[in-house]
Amino acid sequence: VQFVESGGGLVQPGGSLRLSCTASGFTFSSAAMSWYRQGPGKERELVARISSVGGSTNYADSVKGRFTISRANAKNTVYLQMNSLKPEDTAVYYCNGGFPLRWGQGTQVTVSS
């Protein structure tokens, strides 16, 4: 099982980023996928989740209306579109598909002016 996250970077407040995560080693199309983040000095938290076929999504209250999770099962990839970014969104972002002992390297998102 492997997760490879990409798309992070430095962005000004109010800006946007699109994160991608490509997964392998399991049946991606059968798995609900989630994005998590871990900010400086904080616990890892769930940001968004999408069902296996993409028909159901859930978001943390802190990102509702700003972030959108989506997936492309043909590409084994899950996305996180992040708009109206705030400094408190600064974190390392990870994806996972139900394997709590398997994490990728994550992708750093820094929101700062």
Secondary structure by P-SEA (a helix, b strand, c coil): cbbbbcccccccccbbbbbbbbbccccccccccbbbbbcccccccccccccccccbbbbcccccccbbbbbcccccbbbbbbcccccccccccccccccccccccbbbbbbcc
